[in-house]
Amino acid sequence: MAAGVTAAALISIALMQDEEDRKRKLRLPAEVAGNLLNLRRQQRKRGGSIEGDESEVTKRAFINWNRERAKLCVEEDYLGPSPRFRDRDFERVFRISRAKADLIINILGNADPFFTSRVDAAGKESICPKVKFLMALKMLCFGVSPAAFQDYFQMGLSTAHDCLKSFCRVISQDEDLKQHYRRRMNRADALRLSQLHEYHHGIPGQVASLDCMHIGWKNCPVAWQGQYQGAKKTPTLILEAATDYNLFLWHSSFSHPGSLNDINVWDRSELLKEFIDGTFASNVDFEFEIGGEVFHQVRFLLIAVFYFLNCMLLIFF
């Protein structure tokens, strides 16, 4: 009798142990996954890797940029009281005169706190506004990544892109700059430009050259690539511009899809509308003489891709 009870108790204990082992095996994958996840988080915080794991998880490299060095370099080379490079050298590098650069710096500081000297939350002085300005200007002048100038201007890529975006936003919204650099051509401008181009090209009455160019759009959304991809085989945006001999923009129209050709862009042009409704002629046209014949309409120089109008001089290649 006692032996039977003992055997039954042992069988019950064995069954209970089997049940516990089964439940433990069911919980094991979740426990292992949880422990592994916690271990990865700890290793990620320390910047190390997990033993036996081939994929290393490392922290992003921190570069201690020397802002004071960049400020000293800019002031000693270009924007200080006695810079190393002359005004002509400054204009050759940054494509604008030193006087205009000083004017734009004042405009930027008055319009956006980003271009003012401040102290951050850590009590550290911010990047010098002159450094931010020259970084944005150099990116525009050379059309390259800010990585090419990091060693001189001592700032990261994201900060350099912020400089460029803030610079473009302020310049495009400033009314004084728009009134001067985005103004419409008047008759006095046309007379001056006619004399300029007659001196260089020997053709009186020419006021500007008109053409289109394609600019690559690397990050074009996939859904839009069919619309913006044309003869260039890559997504592009088209810029239509009319400039004089000194590269002053008298007309510009941007963001046309790259699938269009020059004639399609010209059909959408605001300049064409002014030609048709007479607005341009009433503000600009004047009399001039070529070979003893008197003309009453100014001329735009362009290649023979556009369809011909009376106000156009064609170049055939």
C-alpha positions, 0 to 999 in steps of 0.5 A: 500500500505504501509502495503504491502511494510512493510510486503515485507521488513520484509519477505526479512529480515527474509529470509536473516536472515535464509540464514545467520543462515544456512551459520553459521551452515555450518561453525560451525564444521570447526570453532569449530575444528579450535578453539579446535586444537589451544587450544590443541596446547596452552595446549601442549606448557604449558604442561597442559590438556584441561578441560573436556578432559580425555587424558592428553597431558604432556611434556616429563620429563626433568632430570637434569643429574649431569655430574660432579658427574658421572665423580667424581664417575668414577675417584674415583672408577676405572680410577683415580690416586688412585682408590678405586677398584684394577685392579683385581676388575676392570677386574672382573667388566668390563672383561678387564684389567686396562691397556687395558682400558687405551689403548682403551680410547686413541684409542677412543679419537683419532678416534672419537670426541665423546670421547673427552671433549668438550663444548656444545652450551649452554656453558656446559661441555660435558660428560666425555669420561671415563664415556662414555667409561665405560657405553658402556663397562658395557652394553657389559659386562652385556648385559642389558639395560643402564637403569640399570646404569643410576643412576651411569653414569648420562646420558639418554638412547639415550646418552647411546646408542650413546656411545655403537654405537660409541664404537663398530664402533671405535673398529671394524675399528681400524687396530691395534686392528684388527691385534691383536684380529682378527688375524688368528692363526699361528703355534706359536699360535697353539703350545702355545694353545696346551700346554694350553689345554693339561694342562687343559684337558689332550689332546695335539693338541687341539687349540680351541673349536667350537660351535654356539649360537642363539642370540635373535633379538627382533626388527626383521622386520615382513617380515623377521621373517619367515627366522630368526625363527627356533627351538627357536620359536623367531627370532634369529641370529646365532654366530659361534665362535672358542675360546680357554680356555681363551675365545680368539676368533680365528674365528667368523661368525655372522648374520646367520639366526636363521632358520639354524642349526649348520650343515647349518652354518658350510657349510657356514663357512670360517673356513671350506673353509680353512680346505678344500683348505689346507690354515689352515693346511699350517699355523697351523698344527704341529706334536704331539703324543697321546698314542705313535701315531703321528698326523699331524693335530691340533684338534677342540673340539666340540659337536656331531652335526657337521659332523666329520672331521679329525681335530675334537674331538667330545663330545657326550651328 
